[in-house]
């Protein structure tokens, strides 16, 4: 009976949410931690997570940054309290990383505590209809490279069309015109970082994955049409164009995939 009781307690402890537990091989966090926010898009609704990584690079690219997540009412506390050393090393330099689930996106200003090996900083997670922001963490044990992100507006599609080395700009324009035929409309987005794409002060849309082509054009449109029409438009334009289209519900369509659909990649 005693052995059964101990096993039951152990299983219950391992099942507790909000904690990435250490293995037998751990090391202390001995550098600043870089953290930020990411809003996952899904037909079921939007959720927040906090990607985090050490500034220090380790000898293996698969070291894990350990964390404990605690909630008390609207207050969220995250403690980074170790680095897990893997049994199998992916032989490339890299930081220790983790992605911390924060639950469904809810608007408001929420107290947030970040703790790295006992060094604590109090701040806020501020969510509005259009932005995500981490406030009050300047100069602490956690650095926030992108403290303010803009949220992808509802009824938005965006993506990239690439081509080359020969000029295919007329075909690229024909593809963008075809999006207009099925309901895509020009939209003026506020300048800023939308995580999935960026908008410059002049309204130009850019994507982090825009490299790799001789020529490319990123785009964003307001779209209230039938989304079932989008994969057909994408697949109608094959090589020498490379096309990726994403939407605010987490869908992705690619003209090199059959069928022309797939999930939005996590950042």
C-alpha positions in Angstrom: 0.0 0.0 0.0 2.8 2.4 0.8 4.5 1.9 -2.7 1.1 2.5 -4.4 0.6 5.7 -2.4 4.1 7.0 -3.3 3.5 6.2 -7.0 0.2 8.0 -7.0 1.7 11.1 -5.4 4.5 11.1 -8.0 2.2 10.7 -11.0 0.0 13.6 -9.7 3.0 15.8 -9.3 4.2 15.1 -12.8 0.7 15.9 -14.2 0.7 19.5 -12.7 0.4 22.1 -15.5 2.5 25.2 -15.9 5.9 23.8 -15.2 8.7 22.4 -17.4 10.5 20.2 -15.0 14.3 19.6 -15.0 16.0 16.4 -15.9 18.9 14.9 -14.0 21.3 17.1 -16.0 20.7 20.7 -15.3 22.8 23.9 -15.1 21.9 27.4 -13.7 20.8 30.2 -15.9 23.9 32.3 -16.1 23.0 34.9 -18.7 20.2 37.3 -19.6 17.1 35.8 -20.9 15.5 37.2 -24.1 11.7 37.0 -24.0 8.7 38.2 -26.1 5.2 37.5 -27.1 3.6 35.5 -29.8 -0.1 35.3 -30.7 -1.1 32.0 -32.2 -3.9 32.2 -34.8 -6.5 29.4 -35.0 -10.1 28.9 -36.1 -10.8 28.1 -32.4 -9.5 31.4 -31.2 -6.3 33.2 -30.5 -3.9 32.2 -27.7 -0.7 33.8 -26.3 2.6 32.4 -25.6 6.0 33.7 -24.5 9.0 32.5 -26.5 12.2 32.8 -24.4 15.8 32.0 -24.9 19.1 32.6 -23.1 21.5 35.2 -24.5 24.3 32.6 -23.9 24.8 30.1 -26.6 25.6 26.5 -25.6 27.5 23.7 -27.3 24.3 22.0 -28.4 21.3 23.7 -30.1 18.8 21.6 -28.2 19.4 22.9 -24.6 16.0 23.7 -22.9 15.3 26.7 -20.7 13.4 25.5 -17.7 10.5 27.6 -16.3 7.8 27.6 -13.7 4.5 29.3 -14.4 2.3 30.4 -11.6 -1.1 32.3 -11.7 -2.8 34.0 -8.8 -6.0 35.7 -10.1 -4.8 37.9 -13.0 -1.2 37.9 -11.8 1.2 35.8 -13.8 4.6 34.8 -12.4 7.3 33.1 -14.5 10.5 31.8 -13.0 13.4 30.8 -15.2 15.4 28.5 -12.9 17.6 26.2 -14.9 18.9 24.9 -18.2 18.3 21.3 -19.1 21.3 19.5 -20.7 20.1 17.0 -23.4 21.3 13.4 -23.5 21.7 13.7 -27.3 23.5 16.8 -28.6 22.4 18.5 -31.8 25.9 19.7 -32.7 25.4 23.3 -33.5 25.7 26.3 -31.2 22.5 27.7 -29.9 20.7 29.2 -26.8 18.5 27.3 -24.4 14.9 27.9 -25.5 11.3 27.4 -24.3 7.8 28.5 -25.3 5.5 29.3 -22.4 1.7 28.9 -23.0 -0.2 31.9 -21.5 -3.7 30.8 -22.5 -6.4 32.5 -24.6 -5.8 36.1 -25.6 -7.8 38.4 -23.3 -7.7 42.2 -23.4 -6.5 44.0 -20.2 -3.4 45.0 -18.2 -2.1 42.0 -16.2 0.6 42.1 -13.6 3.6 40.0 -14.7 6.6 38.9 -12.7 9.7 37.6 -14.4 12.4 35.9 -12.2 15.8 34.6 -13.4 17.6 32.6 -10.6 16.2 34.9 -7.9 16.6 38.2 -9.8 13.0 39.5 -10.0 11.4 42.3 -12.1 7.8 43.3 -11.9 6.0 44.6 -15.0 2.8 44.2 -17.0 1.4 42.3 -19.9 -0.9 44.8 -21.7 -3.3 43.5 -24.4 -5.5 45.8 -26.4 -7.7 45.1 -29.5 -4.7 46.1 -31.7 -1.5 45.5 -29.7 0.4 43.2 -27.4 3.0 44.8 -25.0 5.4 43.9 -22.2 6.0 46.9 -20.0 8.5 47.6 -17.2 11.2 45.1 -17.9 14.0 47.5 -19.0 17.3 46.8 -17.3 16.2 43.6 -15.6 17.4 40.0 -15.9 15.0 39.5 -18.8 15.5 41.6 -22.0 12.6 42.2 -24.3 13.8 42.9 -27.9 10.3 43.6 -29.2 8.2 45.0 -26.3 5.3 46.1 -28.6 3.7 43.9 -31.3 0.7 44.8 -33.4 -2.0 42.2 -33.6 -3.1 40.8 -37.0 -6.5 42.5 -37.6 -9.6 40.2 -38.2 -10.4 39.5 -41.9 -6.7 39.9 -43.0 -4.8 37.8 -45.5 -1.1 38.2 -46.2 1.7 36.5 -47.9 4.6 36.5 -50.4 5.0 35.9 -54.1 8.6 35.2 -55.3 10.1 34.6 -58.7 13.3 34.7 -60.8 15.8 34.8 -62.3 13.7 35.8 -65.3 11.2 38.6 -64.9 7.8 37.3 -63.8 6.4 40.6 -62.5 3.4 40.4 -64.9 2.4 37.0 -63.6 2.9 38.1 -60.0 0.5 41.0 -60.7 -2.0 38.6 -62.3 -1.9 36.5 -59.2 -2.5 39.6 -56.9 -5.3 40.7 -59.3 -6.9 37.2 -59.0 -7.0 37.6 -55.2 -8.9 40.8 -55.8 -11.4 39.0 -58.0 -12.3 36.6 -55.1 -12.7 39.4 -52.5 -9.3 40.8 -51.5 -9.4 44.5 -50.9 -6.6 47.0 -50.4 -6.0 47.9 -46.7 -4.0 50.5 -44.9 -2.3 49.0 -41.9 -0.6 51.0 -39.1 3.2 50.8 -39.3 4.8 48.3 -37.0 5.7 44.7 -36.3 2.8 42.3 -36.6 5.1 39.3 -35.8 4.0 37.4 -38.9 4.8 40.3 -41.1 6.0 43.9 -40.8 4.6 47.2 -42.2 6.9 50.1 -42.9 6.0 53.8 -42.5 5.2 54.0 -46.2 2.8 51.1 -46.0 5.2 48.6 -47.6 4.6 45.0 -46.3 7.7 42.9 -45.5 8.1 39.3 -44.2 11.0 37.8 -42.4 11.2 34.9 -44.9 11.3 37.3 -47.9 14.9 36.3 -48.8 15.9 33.5 -51.0 14.2 34.8 -54.2 15.7 36.9 -57.0 12.6 39.0 -56.7 9.7 39.0 -54.3 6.7 41.0 -53.2 4.9 40.7 -49.8 1.3 41.8 -49.5 -1.6 42.2 -47.1 -5.3 42.6 -47.9 -8.6 42.9 -46.1 -10.6 39.8 -47.0 -14.3 39.1 -46.3 -14.8 36.8 -49.3 -15.1 33.0 -49.3 -11.9 31.5 -48.0 -12.6 28.3 -49.8 -11.7 30.2 -53.0 -8.1 30.9 -51.9 -6.5 27.5 -52.4 -7.8 27.5 -56.0 -6.3 30.9 -56.7 -3.0 29.9 -55.2 -2.7 26.6 -57.1 -3.7 28.2 -60.4 -0.3 29.9 -60.4 2.5 27.4 -60.5 6.2 27.7 -61.2 8.1 29.9 -61.9 6.1 31.7 -59.2 6.4 30.6 -55.5 3.4 31.7 -53.6 2.4 31.6 -49.9 -0.9 33.0 -48.5 -1.9 33.1 -44.8 -5.0 34.3 -43.0 -6.0 35.5 -39.5 -7.5 32.1 -38.7 -4.2 30.2 -38.9 -4.6 28.8 -42.4 -1.8 28.7 -45.0 -1.9 28.0 -48.7 1.1 27.3 -50.9 1.4 26.6 -54.6 4.1 24.1 -54.2 1.9 21.9 -52.0 -0.9 19.5 -53.1 -3.5 20.4 -52.1 -2.5 24.0 -51.8 -3.0 24.3 -48.0 -1.1 23.9 -44.8 -0.6 25.3 -41.3 0.9 28.7 -40.5 4.4 28.1 -39.2 5.2 29.1 -35.7 7.7 31.9 -35.1 
